Amino acid sequence: MTAPAPPQRGFDPEAEQEVDFARYVRLLGVRWWLLAAGLVAGAVIGYLVSLGGTQVYKATATLYLGQPYTAAGGSPALGVQTNPATVSQIVHSALVDGIVAHKCKTTASKFRKGISTASVSGSSVPKTNTNPLVSITVQTRRAKVAECAANGLANEVVRRVGKYADGKIANLKAEIATDRSAIALIEHTLSNPAVSVTNKLLLSLSLKTNQQDLISATQFLQQAKQIERPSVLTGAAAQKITARSRRNTVVVGALIGLILGALAALLWDTVVPRLTPRNGE
């Protein structure tokens, strides 16, 4: 009588994975020196690469762009100061960069690629959706160039976007000078006893009008100077930065070396015999 055939076992993928995993661990354990060599070699190479990292400097100036108002002083006015792209367009202009380079006694090519601008977070005006605080950063290999260029660009921006406020300030100063001259003349006339009572009454009314106009113009002048006119809030000072982090470079190099060492350990039994010449061949 024929013995029954043993039951066939089904394929167990989990068991196969456990076997393969154990084999990989064994290979890594046997060739552990490859992992160690890869780790050390990668760290050394990373360190050598980090020594070639370029040392650069950056300098940042912060601008207050100002908030222009209409002639009456009650409503915000829209213009170049309120356009978010204004600062970026100015500092990346070849003409402006050339002017700044000449003042800094260098060439625009030394810092132009390192120019960047950014709106300062939290400084936007809800009604006009503008950012009155903007930073200008210049990054280059020379500290003096970075600092001079950042400050020069900031001054160029202020000079170009502040024309509206400058004109307004000039007009208000002229108005104040006129009011003061008129007030002085009226007061001198009122002190003259030969002036009739009727004329003095009319002059007093005119004096009051000029005094009120002087007060209003003075207030608008302060608003134009303190609020509407752009200015450099903080000047730029050069700071040393490292273009490539030495620590990160060493860590990445060591990790890559470890991975390559692990691959070498796993493929050692397959690749080395093929590369080793056989006897008689």
DRENDREN-851633 format. One record per residue: residue in three letters; z, x, y of N, C-alpha, C in turn. Coordinates in nm, 3 decimals, decimal comma. Atoms other than C-alpha are relative to their C-alpha. Example, Ala and Ser with C-alpha at 12.3 -4.5 7.8 and 13.67 -1.06 7.14 Angstrom:
BEGIN
   r    n.up  n.east n.north   ca.up ca.east ca.north    c.up  c.east c.north
 ALA   0,000   0,089  -0,119   0,780   1,230   -0,450   0,000   0,090   0,120
 SER  -0,006  -0,082  -0,119   0,714   1,367   -0,106   0,073  -0,077   0,109
END
This chain:
BEGIN
   r    n.up  n.east n.north   ca.up ca.east ca.north    c.up  c.east c.north
 MET   0,000   0,085  -0,118   0,000   0,000    0,000   0,000   0,089   0,123
 THR   0,017  -0,083  -0,119  -0,110   0,142    0,332   0,111  -0,027   0,100
 ALA  -0,109   0,014  -0,098   0,167   0,214    0,581  -0,057  -0,049   0,131
 PRO   0,050   0,052  -0,130   0,133   0,027    0,909  -0,011   0,112   0,102
 ALA   0,022  -0,102  -0,104  -0,006   0,234    1,193   0,107  -0,012   0,107
 PRO  -0,102   0,004  -0,107   0,247   0,330    1,457  -0,054  -0,069   0,125
 PRO   0,048   0,073  -0,120   0,230   0,114    1,766  -0,045   0,100   0,107
 GLN   0,053  -0,084  -0,107   0,020   0,263    2,043   0,084  -0,017   0,127
 ARG  -0,077   0,004  -0,125   0,211   0,354    2,351  -0,096  -0,014   0,119
 GLY   0,080   0,017  -0,120   0,070   0,237    2,679   0,016   0,117   0,096
 PHE  -0,004  -0,107  -0,100  -0,004   0,473    2,966   0,114  -0,026   0,099
 ASP  -0,114   0,012  -0,091   0,308   0,533    3,172  -0,023   0,092   0,121
 PRO   0,030  -0,086  -0,116   0,203   0,656    3,522   0,124   0,064   0,058
 GLU  -0,122  -0,058  -0,056   0,563   0,710    3,628   0,041   0,124  -0,079
 ALA  -0,035  -0,116   0,081   0,623   0,943    3,334  -0,094   0,117   0,030
 GLU   0,096  -0,105  -0,032   0,304   1,134    3,413   0,035   0,065   0,133
 GLN  -0,037  -0,054  -0,130   0,414   1,171    3,776   0,123   0,087  -0,009
 GLU  -0,121  -0,080   0,017   0,756   1,297    3,665  -0,034   0,135  -0,063
 VAL   0,040  -0,124   0,065   0,587   1,554    3,438  -0,069   0,092   0,100
 ASP   0,072  -0,081  -0,099   0,351   1,671    3,715   0,095   0,053   0,104
 PHE  -0,094  -0,044  -0,102   0,632   1,686    3,966   0,087   0,114  -0,052
 ALA  -0,081  -0,106   0,060   0,846   1,893    3,731  -0,081   0,128  -0,014
 ARG   0,086  -0,118   0,014   0,553   2,126    3,670  -0,018   0,070   0,134
 TYR   0,018  -0,058  -0,133   0,497   2,173    4,043   0,127   0,073   0,044
 VAL  -0,126  -0,065  -0,037   0,865   2,249    4,095   0,018   0,130  -0,075
 ARG  -0,012  -0,123   0,080   0,857   2,502    3,812  -0,091   0,109   0,055
 LEU   0,092  -0,099  -0,055   0,552   2,674    3,958   0,052   0,057   0,132
 LEU  -0,055  -0,049  -0,127   0,714   2,693    4,298   0,121   0,090  -0,024
 GLY  -0,116  -0,083   0,031   1,030   2,832    4,141  -0,039   0,136  -0,052
 VAL   0,044  -0,127   0,057   0,843   3,100    3,948  -0,061   0,089   0,109
 ARG   0,067  -0,076  -0,105   0,636   3,206    4,249   0,071  -0,015   0,134
 TRP  -0,076   0,021  -0,124   0,915   3,166    4,505  -0,028   0,108   0,103
 TRP   0,025  -0,110  -0,093   0,829   3,502    4,654  -0,123  -0,024   0,086
 LEU   0,116   0,035  -0,081   0,496   3,362    4,771   0,041  -0,089   0,117
 LEU  -0,051   0,085  -0,108   0,681   3,094    4,970   0,074   0,083   0,104
 ALA  -0,076  -0,083  -0,094   0,915   3,351    5,118  -0,093   0,090   0,080
 ALA   0,095  -0,088  -0,071   0,627   3,585    5,202  -0,079  -0,079   0,104
 GLY   0,074   0,083  -0,095   0,432   3,303    5,365   0,085  -0,038   0,120
 LEU  -0,092   0,037  -0,108   0,736   3,195    5,566   0,020   0,116   0,097
 VAL  -0,024  -0,117  -0,085   0,807   3,546    5,693  -0,127   0,041   0,074
 ALA   0,125  -0,039  -0,064   0,443   3,628    5,760  -0,039  -0,097   0,111
 GLY   0,032   0,099  -0,102   0,391   3,302    5,947   0,087   0,014   0,124
 ALA  -0,091  -0,019  -0,113   0,699   3,361    6,162  -0,038   0,123   0,082
 VAL   0,038  -0,123  -0,070   0,590   3,716    6,244  -0,128  -0,020   0,080
 ILE   0,125   0,026  -0,071   0,238   3,605    6,333   0,024  -0,091   0,120
 GLY  -0,032   0,088  -0,111   0,377   3,323    6,546   0,067   0,073   0,115
 TYR  -0,068  -0,078  -0,103   0,602   3,567    6,729  -0,099   0,089   0,075
 LEU   0,100  -0,086  -0,064   0,313   3,805    6,795  -0,093  -0,081   0,090
 VAL   0,085   0,086  -0,083   0,100   3,519    6,923   0,073  -0,042   0,127
 SER  -0,077   0,044  -0,118   0,380   3,406    7,156   0,011   0,110   0,104
 LEU  -0,007  -0,109  -0,096   0,391   3,752    7,313  -0,119   0,001   0,094
 GLY   0,119   0,006  -0,085   0,044   3,688    7,446  -0,004  -0,122   0,088
 GLY  -0,003   0,119  -0,084   0,151   3,366    7,620  -0,006   0,035   0,147
 THR   0,018  -0,026  -0,141   0,045   3,355    7,983   0,117  -0,052   0,081
 GLN  -0,108   0,041  -0,090   0,325   3,346    8,239  -0,060  -0,061   0,125
 VAL   0,055   0,069  -0,116   0,249   3,094    8,511   0,113  -0,053   0,086
 TYR  -0,095   0,054  -0,096   0,419   2,947    8,814  -0,052  -0,135   0,050
 LYS   0,040   0,127  -0,059   0,421   2,599    8,958   0,089  -0,030   0,120
 ALA  -0,072   0,039  -0,121   0,524   2,460    9,294  -0,035  -0,144   0,033
 THR   0,020   0,143  -0,025   0,569   2,093    9,388   0,053  -0,037   0,137
 ALA  -0,040   0,054  -0,131   0,579   1,936    9,734  -0,002  -0,153  -0,009
 THR  -0,009   0,146   0,002   0,684   1,573    9,785  -0,033  -0,054   0,139
 LEU   0,045   0,058  -0,126   0,515   1,364   10,054   0,052  -0,141   0,018
 TYR  -0,023   0,139  -0,038   0,623   1,053   10,234  -0,124  -0,045   0,076
 LEU   0,127   0,039  -0,060   0,295   0,876   10,311   0,016  -0,094   0,119
 GLY  -0,021   0,091  -0,112   0,451   0,634   10,558  -0,051  -0,140  -0,029
 GLN   0,044   0,139   0,013   0,405   0,259   10,594  -0,047  -0,049   0,136
 PRO   0,052   0,042  -0,131   0,174   0,165   10,882   0,020  -0,151   0,022
 TYR  -0,013   0,139  -0,041   0,226  -0,160   11,072  -0,102  -0,031   0,108
 THR   0,093   0,044  -0,103   0,005  -0,364   11,301   0,057   0,030   0,139
 ALA  -0,042  -0,031  -0,137   0,022  -0,324   11,679   0,125  -0,078   0,039
 ALA  -0,118   0,081  -0,031   0,276  -0,605   11,699   0,124   0,051  -0,072
 GLY  -0,112  -0,061   0,071   0,492  -0,419   11,451   0,064  -0,084  -0,108
 GLY  -0,066   0,087   0,096   0,569  -0,709   11,220  -0,064  -0,005  -0,137
 SER   0,072   0,012   0,127   0,305  -0,692   10,945  -0,054   0,135  -0,044
 PRO   0,056  -0,126   0,050   0,202  -0,401   10,720  -0,151   0,006   0,022
 ALA   0,143  -0,021  -0,019  -0,143  -0,257   10,793  -0,055   0,080  -0,117
 LEU   0,064  -0,070   0,112  -0,381  -0,143   10,520  -0,093   0,107   0,053
 GLY   0,085  -0,112  -0,042  -0,558   0,192   10,549   0,006   0,111  -0,102
 VAL   0,001  -0,112   0,093  -0,590   0,536   10,394   0,140   0,031  -0,052
 GLN  -0,137  -0,027   0,044  -0,211   0,566   10,378   0,041  -0,088  -0,117
 THR  -0,040   0,095   0,103  -0,187   0,265   10,149  -0,095   0,001  -0,120
 ASN   0,094  -0,009   0,113  -0,477   0,362    9,918   0,055   0,100  -0,101
 PRO  -0,060  -0,089   0,100  -0,339   0,509    9,592  -0,084   0,124  -0,031
 ALA   0,087  -0,113   0,035  -0,640   0,740    9,552  -0,016   0,101   0,113
 THR   0,022  -0,086  -0,116  -0,620   0,899    9,896   0,045   0,143  -0,023
 VAL  -0,057  -0,134   0,016  -0,395   1,194    9,812  -0,081   0,082  -0,100
 SER   0,077  -0,071   0,103  -0,585   1,287    9,496  -0,137   0,042   0,053
 GLN   0,132  -0,032  -0,054  -0,919   1,274    9,678   0,008   0,116   0,099
 ILE  -0,013  -0,106  -0,101  -0,794   1,499    9,957   0,027   0,135  -0,065
 VAL  -0,041  -0,129   0,055  -0,627   1,769    9,747  -0,104   0,057  -0,096
 HIS   0,104  -0,051   0,089  -0,924   1,792    9,508  -0,132   0,021   0,073
 SER   0,121  -0,023  -0,078  -1,176   1,821    9,790  -0,026   0,150   0,011
 ALA   0,035  -0,141  -0,009  -1,362   2,153    9,790   0,022   0,052   0,142
 LEU  -0,020  -0,040  -0,139  -1,347   2,161   10,170   0,147   0,027   0,029
 VAL  -0,144  -0,015  -0,023  -0,970   2,111   10,182   0,054   0,121  -0,076
 ASP  -0,046  -0,115   0,080  -0,912   2,362    9,902  -0,042   0,131   0,063
 GLY   0,046  -0,120  -0,067  -1,120   2,615   10,090   0,083   0,032   0,124
 ILE  -0,084  -0,020  -0,119  -0,917   2,564   10,409   0,136   0,055  -0,039
 VAL  -0,131  -0,045   0,046  -0,590   2,604   10,220  -0,007   0,142  -0,056
 ALA   0,016  -0,134   0,057  -0,719   2,910   10,033  -0,010   0,105   0,110
 HIS   0,015  -0,094  -0,112  -0,815   3,075   10,361   0,136   0,027   0,066
 LYS  -0,133  -0,017  -0,060  -0,466   3,014   10,504   0,093   0,080  -0,091
 CYS  -0,084  -0,072   0,097  -0,307   3,151   10,185  -0,056   0,136  -0,036
 LYS   0,063  -0,130   0,024  -0,540   3,454   10,187  -0,034   0,020  -0,149
 THR   0,042  -0,006   0,140  -0,679   3,380    9,842  -0,129  -0,079  -0,013
 THR   0,119   0,082   0,024  -0,969   3,191    9,683   0,041  -0,130  -0,068
 ALA  -0,033   0,130   0,057  -0,973   2,827    9,582  -0,002   0,001  -0,152
 SER   0,010  -0,006   0,146  -1,066   2,922    9,226   0,131   0,044  -0,064
 LYS  -0,127  -0,049   0,055  -0,720   3,078    9,184   0,100  -0,113  -0,024
 PHE  -0,099   0,107   0,017  -0,539   2,743    9,207  -0,061  -0,139  -0,016
 ARG   0,059   0,134  -0,003  -0,788   2,455    9,213   0,016  -0,075  -0,133
 LYS  -0,012   0,066   0,129  -0,775   2,385    8,839   0,144  -0,041  -0,031
 GLY  -0,140   0,033   0,025  -0,395   2,367    8,855   0,058  -0,103   0,093
 ILE  -0,048   0,102  -0,094  -0,373   2,093    9,120   0,017  -0,134  -0,071
 SER  -0,023   0,133   0,055  -0,220   1,761    9,018   0,085  -0,080   0,098
 THR  -0,077   0,090  -0,087  -0,074   1,460    9,198   0,063  -0,109  -0,086
 ALA  -0,068   0,108   0,073   0,166   1,186    9,088   0,082  -0,082   0,098
 SER  -0,084   0,088  -0,080   0,333   0,885    9,244   0,143   0,008  -0,051
 VAL  -0,140  -0,008   0,038   0,710   0,912    9,247   0,047  -0,137  -0,048
 SER  -0,042   0,127   0,061   0,854   0,644    9,019   0,108  -0,067   0,084
 GLY  -0,101   0,077  -0,072   1,046   0,368    9,194  -0,017  -0,002   0,149
 SER   0,017  -0,006  -0,145   0,903   0,432    9,541  -0,104  -0,097   0,053
 SER   0,104   0,092  -0,044   0,646   0,152    9,554   0,054  -0,108   0,091
 VAL  -0,034   0,108  -0,091   0,647  -0,112    9,826  -0,056  -0,129  -0,058
 PRO   0,047   0,121   0,069   0,629  -0,461    9,664  -0,108  -0,076   0,076
 LYS   0,093   0,083  -0,075   0,441  -0,634    9,946  -0,141   0,060   0,002
 THR   0,131  -0,065  -0,010   0,160  -0,379    9,968  -0,042   0,070  -0,129
 ASN   0,027  -0,065   0,128   0,182  -0,237    9,613  -0,045   0,146   0,020
 THR   0,032  -0,139  -0,028   0,172   0,118    9,751   0,115   0,089  -0,041
 ASN  -0,102  -0,099   0,035   0,362   0,434    9,663   0,014   0,099   0,115
 PRO  -0,014  -0,089  -0,116   0,485   0,602    9,982   0,046   0,140  -0,035
 LEU  -0,042  -0,134   0,042   0,625   0,898    9,783  -0,096   0,052  -0,106
 VAL   0,097  -0,061   0,091   0,370   1,125    9,616   0,029   0,149  -0,009
 SER  -0,023  -0,143   0,020   0,415   1,470    9,466  -0,133   0,072  -0,021
 ILE   0,117  -0,086   0,018   0,156   1,748    9,482   0,048   0,128  -0,069
 THR  -0,041  -0,117   0,078   0,187   2,023    9,220  -0,117   0,095  -0,015
 VAL   0,101  -0,105   0,021  -0,003   2,351    9,201   0,056   0,097  -0,103
 GLN  -0,040  -0,092   0,107   0,014   2,565    8,887  -0,100   0,114  -0,007
 THR   0,087  -0,117   0,003  -0,125   2,918    8,886   0,081   0,121  -0,045
 ARG  -0,066  -0,119   0,054  -0,045   3,273    8,775   0,083   0,075   0,103
 ARG  -0,074  -0,071  -0,104   0,090   3,393    9,110   0,093  -0,096   0,073
 ALA  -0,101   0,086  -0,061   0,409   3,252    9,258  -0,033  -0,030   0,146
 LYS   0,028   0,020  -0,142   0,309   3,304    9,622  -0,119  -0,094   0,021
 VAL   0,118   0,086  -0,012  -0,027   3,135    9,567   0,037  -0,144  -0,030
 ALA  -0,041   0,136   0,036   0,131   2,833    9,396   0,079  -0,065   0,113
 GLU  -0,084   0,054  -0,107   0,388   2,788    9,672  -0,079  -0,026   0,127
 CYS   0,077   0,015  -0,122   0,151   2,845    9,962  -0,103  -0,112  -0,013
 ALA   0,103   0,102   0,020  -0,122   2,623    9,815   0,061  -0,140  -0,001
 ALA  -0,063   0,132   0,005   0,116   2,333    9,742   0,042  -0,045   0,139
 ASN  -0,040   0,036  -0,136   0,259   2,341   10,094  -0,121  -0,022   0,091
 GLY   0,121   0,017  -0,080  -0,085   2,385   10,246  -0,070  -0,132  -0,027
 LEU   0,062   0,129   0,034  -0,227   2,087   10,058   0,082  -0,116   0,054
 ALA  -0,086   0,106  -0,052   0,073   1,876   10,157  -0,021  -0,017   0,151
 ASN   0,021   0,009  -0,145   0,022   1,960   10,525  -0,137  -0,058   0,033
 GLU   0,133   0,055  -0,023  -0,349   1,881   10,500  -0,003  -0,150  -0,022
 VAL  -0,007   0,145   0,026  -0,274   1,539   10,350   0,068  -0,070   0,117
 VAL  -0,073   0,063  -0,112  -0,021   1,460   10,624  -0,087  -0,004   0,125
 ARG   0,083  -0,004  -0,120  -0,264   1,567   10,895  -0,113  -0,102  -0,006
 ARG   0,114   0,091   0,012  -0,547   1,353   10,759   0,041  -0,147  -0,005
 VAL  -0,038   0,142   0,013  -0,362   1,033   10,670   0,090  -0,046   0,115
 GLY  -0,092   0,038  -0,108  -0,135   1,041   10,978  -0,066  -0,027   0,132
 LYS   0,069   0,020  -0,127  -0,403   0,985   11,241   0,034  -0,134   0,065
 TYR  -0,034   0,132  -0,055  -0,321   0,616   11,280   0,136   0,005   0,067
 ALA  -0,134  -0,008  -0,057   0,048   0,685   11,335   0,004   0,094   0,120
 ASP   0,002  -0,092  -0,113  -0,024   0,981   11,563  -0,058  -0,066   0,124
 GLY   0,059   0,071  -0,113  -0,249   0,768   11,781   0,094  -0,105   0,057
 LYS  -0,095   0,102  -0,043   0,009   0,493   11,793   0,116   0,063   0,078
 ILE  -0,110  -0,070  -0,067   0,282   0,740   11,890  -0,044   0,046   0,139
 ALA   0,050  -0,045  -0,130   0,065   0,882   12,168  -0,010  -0,117   0,099
 ASN   0,011   0,117  -0,089  -0,003   0,534   12,310   0,137  -0,050   0,044
 LEU  -0,135   0,046  -0,034   0,364   0,438   12,296   0,068   0,095   0,099
 LYS  -0,057  -0,096  -0,094   0,467   0,758   12,471  -0,058  -0,019   0,140
 ALA   0,062   0,026  -0,130   0,216   0,686   12,748   0,054  -0,129   0,061
 GLU  -0,055   0,127  -0,049   0,345   0,329   12,776   0,142   0,019   0,051
 ILE  -0,138  -0,027  -0,042   0,704   0,451   12,799   0,002   0,076   0,132
 ALA   0,007  -0,077  -0,126   0,609   0,703   13,069  -0,038  -0,090   0,116
 THR   0,041   0,093  -0,106   0,437   0,427   13,268   0,116  -0,092   0,038
 ASP  -0,114   0,089  -0,028   0,738   0,195   13,235   0,109   0,073   0,080
 ARG  -0,103  -0,076  -0,071   0,976   0,466   13,348  -0,040   0,028   0,144
 SER   0,048  -0,024  -0,137   0,761   0,548   13,651   0,010  -0,128   0,083
 ALA  -0,007   0,128  -0,072   0,739   0,179   13,743   0,144  -0,038   0,031
 ILE  -0,142   0,031  -0,020   1,115   0,131   13,701   0,057   0,085   0,113
 ALA  -0,050  -0,090  -0,104   1,188   0,436   13,915  -0,051  -0,042   0,138
 LEU   0,059   0,042  -0,128   0,952   0,311   14,188   0,064  -0,129   0,049
 ILE  -0,061   0,127  -0,040   1,098  -0,040   14,187   0,143   0,022   0,047
 GLU  -0,138  -0,027  -0,040   1,454   0,088   14,198   0,007   0,069   0,136
 HIS   0,004  -0,067  -0,131   1,364   0,315   14,491  -0,033  -0,100   0,110
 THR   0,038   0,100  -0,101   1,201   0,023   14,672   0,115  -0,097   0,026
 LEU  -0,112   0,092  -0,017   1,499  -0,203   14,611   0,112   0,061   0,084
 SER  -0,104  -0,066  -0,080   1,725   0,054   14,771  -0,034   0,008   0,149
 ASN   0,043  -0,003  -0,140   1,526   0,028   15,093   0,049  -0,127   0,071
 PRO  -0,052   0,120  -0,069   1,710  -0,208   15,334  -0,106  -0,076   0,076
 ALA   0,104   0,067  -0,077   1,386  -0,289   15,511  -0,076  -0,103  -0,082
 VAL   0,070   0,095   0,088   1,257  -0,485   15,209   0,067  -0,135   0,011
 SER  -0,052   0,136  -0,016   1,295  -0,858   15,249   0,066  -0,049  -0,128
 VAL  -0,069   0,057   0,116   1,510  -1,069   15,023  -0,098  -0,058  -0,101
 THR   0,101   0,059   0,090   1,206  -1,247   14,881  -0,069   0,107  -0,083
 ASN   0,066  -0,108   0,073   1,034  -0,922   14,793   0,095   0,066  -0,101
 LYS  -0,097  -0,058   0,092   1,353  -0,789   14,640   0,015  -0,087  -0,125
 LEU  -0,010   0,090   0,115   1,372  -1,099   14,420  -0,119   0,019  -0,093
 LEU   0,119  -0,022   0,082   1,015  -1,046   14,304   0,004   0,136  -0,069
 LEU  -0,011  -0,133   0,059   1,077  -0,678   14,249   0,104   0,004  -0,113
 SER  -0,104   0,005   0,104   1,391  -0,757   14,047  -0,057  -0,061  -0,128
 LEU   0,064   0,061   0,116   1,187  -0,981   13,817  -0,094   0,099  -0,069
 SER   0,090  -0,102   0,055   0,928  -0,706   13,776   0,080   0,112  -0,066
 LEU  -0,084  -0,104   0,058   1,204  -0,453   13,713   0,051  -0,042  -0,138
 LYS  -0,050   0,048   0,128   1,348  -0,667   13,434  -0,109   0,002  -0,107
 THR   0,113  -0,001   0,094   1,005  -0,703   13,274  -0,030   0,141  -0,049
 ASN   0,027  -0,139   0,038   0,946  -0,327   13,279   0,111   0,058  -0,087
 GLN  -0,113  -0,049   0,081   1,292  -0,258   13,139  -0,008  -0,054  -0,142
 GLN   0,016   0,058   0,134   1,234  -0,499   12,850  -0,115   0,065  -0,075
 ASP   0,115  -0,066   0,063   0,895  -0,344   12,785   0,037   0,142  -0,042
 LEU  -0,043  -0,135   0,034   1,057   0,002   12,788   0,084   0,000  -0,126
 ILE  -0,084   0,010   0,120   1,315  -0,104   12,531  -0,086  -0,027  -0,124
 SER   0,087   0,035   0,113   1,047  -0,259   12,307  -0,087   0,119  -0,041
 ALA   0,086  -0,115   0,031   0,816   0,044   12,333   0,080   0,112  -0,063
 THR  -0,085  -0,105   0,059   1,104   0,280   12,256   0,032  -0,030  -0,145
 GLN  -0,027   0,039   0,139   1,190   0,084   11,942  -0,123   0,019  -0,088
 PHE   0,123  -0,019   0,076   0,826   0,081   11,831  -0,032   0,149  -0,020
 LEU   0,023  -0,144   0,013   0,807   0,455   11,896   0,085   0,058  -0,112
 GLN  -0,086  -0,048   0,108   1,103   0,521   11,669  -0,050  -0,048  -0,135
 GLN   0,055   0,052   0,125   0,948   0,298   11,402  -0,123   0,081  -0,041
 ALA   0,120  -0,077   0,030   0,619   0,488   11,427   0,035   0,140  -0,048
 LYS  -0,039  -0,136   0,038   0,795   0,825   11,401   0,070   0,005  -0,134
 GLN  -0,086  -0,008   0,118   1,043   0,745   11,126  -0,058  -0,072  -0,122
 ILE   0,046   0,082   0,112   0,857   0,488   10,915  -0,150   0,011  -0,022
 GLU   0,145   0,007   0,014   0,486   0,484   10,987  -0,065   0,137  -0,018
 ARG   0,065  -0,131   0,006   0,408   0,853   11,028   0,032   0,070  -0,133
 PRO  -0,025  -0,076   0,124   0,363   1,053   10,701   0,064   0,134   0,031
 SER  -0,066  -0,128  -0,018   0,560   1,371   10,651   0,022   0,066  -0,135
 VAL  -0,035  -0,074   0,121   0,644   1,641   10,399   0,150  -0,019  -0,022
 LEU  -0,140   0,029   0,025   0,969   1,519   10,248   0,074   0,123  -0,051
 THR  -0,056  -0,126   0,051   1,042   1,836   10,049  -0,112   0,099  -0,020
 GLY   0,100  -0,104   0,017   0,848   2,157   10,064  -0,001   0,056  -0,140
 ALA   0,017  -0,056   0,134   0,725   2,344    9,759   0,064   0,138  -0,011
 ALA  -0,055  -0,132   0,033   0,902   2,641    9,600  -0,045   0,035  -0,140
 ALA   0,056  -0,040   0,128   0,751   2,838    9,312   0,109   0,012  -0,107
 GLN  -0,089  -0,010   0,116   0,917   2,814    8,969  -0,078   0,060  -0,116
 LYS   0,064  -0,064   0,114   0,840   3,029    8,665   0,004  -0,092  -0,121
 ILE   0,007   0,078   0,123   0,724   2,842    8,357  -0,080   0,079  -0,102
 THR   0,071  -0,067   0,109   0,593   2,956    8,018  -0,105  -0,092  -0,053
 ALA   0,110   0,084   0,047   0,255   2,827    7,916   0,014  -0,032  -0,148
 ARG  -0,017   0,023   0,143   0,346   2,865    7,544   0,144   0,030  -0,038
 SER  -0,139  -0,019   0,039   0,697   2,820    7,404   0,007   0,096  -0,117
 ARG  -0,010  -0,101   0,107   0,792   3,127    7,196   0,069  -0,059  -0,123
 ARG  -0,074   0,057   0,113   1,040   2,935    6,983  -0,088  -0,095  -0,079
 ASN   0,085   0,096   0,069   0,797   2,655    6,905  -0,114   0,070  -0,075
 THR   0,108  -0,072   0,065   0,521   2,903    6,825   0,047   0,066  -0,129
 VAL  -0,055  -0,064   0,120   0,742   3,092    6,578   0,026  -0,104  -0,108
 VAL  -0,031   0,105   0,098   0,856   2,769    6,410  -0,127  -0,054  -0,063
 VAL   0,127   0,052   0,054   0,502   2,636    6,376  -0,066   0,102  -0,092
 GLY   0,058  -0,104   0,084   0,379   2,970    6,242   0,071   0,012  -0,133
 ALA  -0,076  -0,009   0,125   0,660   2,984    5,986  -0,030  -0,119  -0,090
 LEU   0,030   0,119   0,079   0,588   2,627    5,875  -0,137   0,009  -0,065
 ILE   0,134  -0,016   0,056   0,219   2,698    5,831   0,001   0,105  -0,111
 GLY  -0,009  -0,103   0,104   0,301   3,016    5,637   0,066  -0,052  -0,126
 LEU  -0,068   0,059   0,115   0,539   2,822    5,412  -0,094  -0,090  -0,079
 ILE   0,095   0,090   0,068   0,272   2,563    5,336  -0,106   0,081  -0,075
 LEU   0,100  -0,084   0,068   0,014   2,831    5,258   0,060   0,072  -0,120
 GLY  -0,066  -0,064   0,113   0,265   3,011    5,037   0,018  -0,097  -0,116
 ALA  -0,016   0,101   0,105   0,334   2,688    4,846  -0,133  -0,027  -0,069
 LEU   0,132   0,022   0,061  -0,038   2,631    4,793  -0,039   0,119  -0,088
 ALA   0,031  -0,118   0,081  -0,077   2,989    4,669   0,077   0,000  -0,130
 ALA  -0,080   0,005   0,121   0,208   2,941    4,423  -0,053  -0,102  -0,099
 LEU   0,050   0,105   0,088   0,059   2,619    4,285  -0,136   0,035  -0,060
 LEU   0,135  -0,032   0,047  -0,292   2,763    4,253  -0,009   0,139  -0,064
 TRP   0,002  -0,139   0,049  -0,190   3,108    4,131  -0,060   0,010  -0,141
 ASP   0,046  -0,009   0,140  -0,248   3,044    3,758  -0,145  -0,041  -0,016
 THR   0,139   0,044   0,009  -0,585   2,887    3,831  -0,096   0,098   0,066
 VAL   0,092  -0,084  -0,079  -0,734   3,124    4,087   0,004   0,145  -0,042
 VAL  -0,013  -0,143   0,029  -0,597   3,467    3,992  -0,076   0,042  -0,125
 PRO   0,077  -0,042   0,118  -0,740   3,475    3,638  -0,149   0,008   0,026
 ARG   0,143  -0,003  -0,028  -1,085   3,401    3,776  -0,038   0,122   0,083
 LEU   0,028  -0,115  -0,084  -1,058   3,684    4,025   0,023   0,132  -0,070
 THR  -0,034  -0,123   0,075  -0,925   3,936    3,768  -0,109   0,026  -0,102
 PRO   0,107  -0,031   0,096  -1,206   4,110    3,571   0,056   0,014  -0,140
 ARG  -0,039  -0,008   0,139  -1,179   4,077    3,191  -0,045   0,133  -0,061
 ASN   0,037  -0,125   0,070  -1,192   4,375    2,951  -0,138  -0,012  -0,061
 GLY   0,133   0,000   0,058  -1,542   4,461    2,854  -0,103  -0,069   0,085
 GLU   0,096   0,069  -0,086  -1,703   4,267    3,133  -0,028   0,087   0,122
END
